[in-house]
Amino acid sequence: MLSAVRSVALFAWLPLITAWFGLDDIANVVFVSVAAFFPLLLATRQGIAQLPPTLREAAYVLRLSPHHTLSKLVLPSVMPPVFSGLRLALMHAWTGAIGAEYFIPSGAGLGGMMIRAQQLLASDRIIAGVVLIALIAALFSRLITFAERRLTAWRFQ
């Protein structure tokens, strides 16, 4: 069911979101949240589904409590798919944030600046917006990579 809902194009949700939340910043936040939610959820679900059965056996043999099973076995095993989902979620959220400003005109964001530049045929400002979008996306990607290396240091040794 979640995969079916996720297969609906992201911008197809905009009319419903604007009908429910209006044309202000709350609609943008909801739209970006929807954009980021499904990739992260599906990647996490996939990671949990692919847990090796030996982990359950090890937890049973070692008589680990549910808390220790989760913190010592399950979470370290699920972290790589979660970070993959986080990367996808970030990409979808960032694209959604810029795209939502084209359809939900709040006027104050980067998308709004690029729309005004397009109307004025100011290609230098449009190019500056594209470069800024790319730089911010690269920064977000670096932050996620840093967090992944910190939280899953055992994978990189």
C-alpha positions in Angstrom: 0.0 0.0 0.0 2.8 2.4 0.9 4.6 1.7 -2.4 1.4 2.4 -4.3 0.9 5.7 -2.5 4.6 6.5 -3.1 4.3 5.8 -6.8 2.0 8.8 -7.2 4.0 11.7 -8.6 5.2 14.0 -5.9 3.7 17.2 -7.4 0.3 15.4 -7.8 -0.1 15.9 -4.1 0.1 19.7 -4.3 -3.6 20.4 -5.1 -4.7 18.4 -2.1 -2.0 19.9 0.2 -2.9 23.4 -0.8 -6.6 22.7 -0.3 -6.0 21.4 3.2 -3.2 23.7 4.3 -3.6 26.8 2.2 -0.9 28.8 0.4 1.4 29.7 3.2 4.6 28.1 4.7 2.7 25.3 6.4 1.8 23.9 3.0 5.4 24.0 2.0 6.5 22.2 5.1 3.9 19.5 4.7 4.9 19.1 1.0 8.6 18.7 1.9 7.7 16.3 4.7 5.7 14.2 2.3 8.5 14.3 -0.2 11.0 13.1 2.4 8.8 10.6 4.3 8.4 7.9 1.7 12.0 7.3 0.7 13.1 7.1 4.3 10.2 4.9 5.3 10.6 2.5 2.4 14.4 2.2 2.8 14.1 1.6 6.6 11.4 -1.0 5.9 13.6 -2.7 3.4 16.5 -2.8 5.8 14.4 -4.3 8.6 13.0 -6.9 6.1 16.5 -7.9 5.2 17.8 -8.5 8.7 19.6 -11.8 8.8 17.7 -14.5 10.8 21.0 -15.2 12.6 20.6 -12.0 14.5 17.4 -13.2 16.1 19.1 -16.5 16.9 22.1 -14.7 18.4 19.8 -12.6 20.6 17.9 -15.7 21.7 21.1 -17.6 22.5 22.7 -14.6 24.3 19.3 -14.0 26.1 19.4 -10.4 25.3 16.6 -8.1 26.4 14.5 -6.5 23.8 16.3 -3.2 24.5 19.7 -4.7 24.0 18.6 -6.7 20.9 17.4 -3.4 19.4 20.4 -1.3 20.4 23.2 -3.9 19.8 22.0 -6.0 16.9 19.0 -4.5 15.0 20.0 -0.8 14.8 23.6 -1.4 13.7 22.3 -3.7 11.0 19.6 -1.3 9.8 21.8 1.9 9.8 23.2 1.5 6.2 19.8 1.3 4.6 18.5 4.1 6.8 21.3 6.4 5.6 20.6 5.4 2.0 17.0 6.3 2.6 18.1 9.5 4.3 20.1 10.5 1.2 17.1 9.8 -1.0 14.8 11.7 1.4 17.1 14.7 1.4 17.2 14.8 -2.4 13.4 14.5 -2.6 12.9 17.1 0.1 15.3 19.6 -1.4 13.8 19.2 -4.9 10.4 19.4 -3.4 11.2 22.5 -1.4 12.4 24.3 -4.5 9.6 22.9 -6.7 6.9 23.8 -4.1 7.9 27.4 -4.3 7.0 27.4 -8.0 3.5 26.1 -7.2 2.9 27.5 -3.7 4.0 31.1 -4.1 5.3 32.2 -0.8 7.7 34.6 -2.5 10.5 34.6 0.1 12.5 31.5 -0.9 15.0 30.6 -3.5 12.4 29.3 -5.9 10.5 32.6 -5.6 13.7 34.5 -6.3 14.2 32.4 -9.4 10.6 32.9 -10.6 11.0 36.7 -10.3 14.4 36.5 -12.1 12.7 34.4 -14.9 10.0 37.0 -15.3 12.6 39.8 -15.6 14.8 37.6 -17.9 17.7 38.0 -15.4 19.6 34.8 -16.4 22.5 35.7 -14.1 20.2 35.5 -11.1 18.7 32.2 -12.3 22.2 30.7 -12.8 23.2 32.0 -9.3 20.1 30.3 -7.9 21.0 27.0 -9.6 24.5 27.2 -8.3 23.3 28.0 -4.8 20.9 25.0 -5.0 23.7 22.7 -6.0 26.1 24.1 -3.3 23.5 23.6 -0.6 22.7 20.1 -1.8 26.4 19.2 -1.7 26.6 20.6 1.8 23.7 18.5 2.9 25.2 15.4 1.3 28.5 16.0 3.1 26.7 16.4 6.4 24.9 13.1 5.9 28.1 11.4 5.0 29.8 12.8 8.1 26.9 11.6 10.3 27.0 8.2 8.6 30.7 7.8 9.2 30.3 8.8 12.9 27.4 6.6 13.6 28.6 3.6 11.6 32.3 3.9 12.2 32.6 0.1 12.4 31.8 -0.2 8.7 34.7 2.0 7.6 37.5 0.4 9.6 
